[in-house]
Amino acid sequence: MQKLTNKEEEIMHILWKLEKAFVKEVMAEITEEQPHYNTLSTTIRNLEEKGFVSHNAFGNTHQYFPIVKKEDYRKKFMNTAIDNYFNSSYKNMVSFFAKEEKISADELREILDMIEKNK
């Protein structure tokens, strides 16, 4: 699975949300700095070339839909980030967030409870 650019990832989040959409419908979901229609269309076609989306043709227009599940992309993204930034250690990742005060002791206890329940 190829890595997506930030813009491509933003478009994928929209397609995952909408499940299927024409370019104009994707455009309507972009809240910041809307790209030109042709630029957005090219980005979506690039996603198709990368194997993330496909389309149904309706005359000259295409309705796009994701063929990579959000969960599958999230797993790949997280595994790559943990490998690259935390030496493949989930412990290092959790301790990083604890040190940065992005996760509380109560949240850590909840995580421990979840781990215990899944054993």
C-alpha positions in Angstrom: 0.0 0.0 0.0 1.5 3.3 -1.1 1.8 6.3 1.2 -0.7 9.1 0.5 0.1 12.8 0.4 -1.7 15.0 3.0 -4.1 16.2 0.3 -4.8 12.6 -0.9 -5.4 11.5 2.7 -7.9 14.4 3.2 -9.8 13.4 0.1 -9.8 9.7 1.2 -11.4 10.8 4.6 -14.1 12.5 2.6 -14.7 9.5 0.4 -14.8 7.2 3.4 -17.4 9.4 5.0 -19.5 9.8 1.9 -18.9 6.2 0.7 -19.4 7.3 -2.9 -19.3 10.7 -4.5 -18.9 12.7 -7.6 -16.0 15.3 -7.7 -18.5 18.1 -7.0 -19.7 16.3 -3.9 -16.2 15.9 -2.6 -15.5 19.6 -3.4 -18.5 20.5 -1.2 -17.0 18.7 1.8 -13.7 20.6 1.6 -13.9 23.5 4.1 -10.5 25.1 3.8 -8.9 26.3 0.6 -11.0 24.6 -2.0 -8.8 23.4 -4.9 -9.8 24.1 -8.5 -12.2 21.4 -9.8 -9.6 20.1 -12.2 -7.0 19.8 -9.5 -9.4 17.9 -7.3 -10.3 15.6 -10.2 -6.6 14.9 -10.9 -6.0 14.1 -7.2 -8.9 11.6 -7.2 -7.6 10.0 -10.4 -4.2 9.7 -8.7 -5.9 7.9 -5.8 -7.5 5.6 -8.4 -4.0 4.9 -9.9 -2.7 4.1 -6.5 -5.5 1.6 -6.0 -7.4 3.4 -3.2 -10.5 4.3 -5.2 -12.5 3.1 -8.2 -15.4 4.6 -10.1 -18.7 4.0 -11.8 -19.1 5.9 -15.1 -22.3 7.8 -15.7 -21.8 9.1 -19.2 -18.9 11.6 -19.0 -19.0 11.8 -15.2 -17.6 9.4 -12.7 -18.8 8.5 -9.2 -15.9 7.5 -7.1 -15.8 5.1 -4.1 -13.1 3.9 -1.8 -11.8 0.3 -2.3 -9.3 0.5 0.6 -11.0 0.4 4.0 -10.2 3.2 6.4 -9.3 0.6 9.1 -6.8 -1.1 6.7 -5.2 2.3 5.9 -5.1 3.2 9.6 -3.4 0.0 10.6 -0.7 0.5 7.9 -0.3 4.1 8.8 0.1 3.4 12.5 2.4 0.5 12.0 4.7 2.6 9.8 4.6 5.5 12.3 5.4 3.2 15.2 8.2 1.5 13.3 9.7 4.9 12.1 9.3 7.0 15.2 9.1 4.6 18.2 11.6 1.8 17.2 8.6 -0.6 16.6 7.7 -0.3 20.3 4.1 0.4 21.4 5.5 1.0 24.9 7.7 3.8 23.5 4.7 5.3 21.8 2.5 5.3 24.8 5.2 6.7 27.0 5.8 9.5 24.5 2.1 10.5 24.7 2.2 10.3 28.5 5.3 12.5 28.7 3.6 15.0 26.3 0.6 14.9 28.6 -1.6 13.8 25.7 -2.9 10.8 27.7 -4.0 10.8 31.3 -3.5 8.2 34.0 -7.3 7.5 33.9 -7.0 6.8 30.1 -4.1 4.5 30.7 -6.1 2.6 33.3 -8.9 2.2 30.8 -6.4 0.9 28.3 -5.1 -1.6 30.9 -8.7 -2.7 31.6 -9.3 -3.3 27.9 -6.1 -5.3 27.6 -7.1 -7.4 30.7 -10.6 -8.1 29.2 -9.1 -9.2 25.9 -6.8 -11.8 27.5 
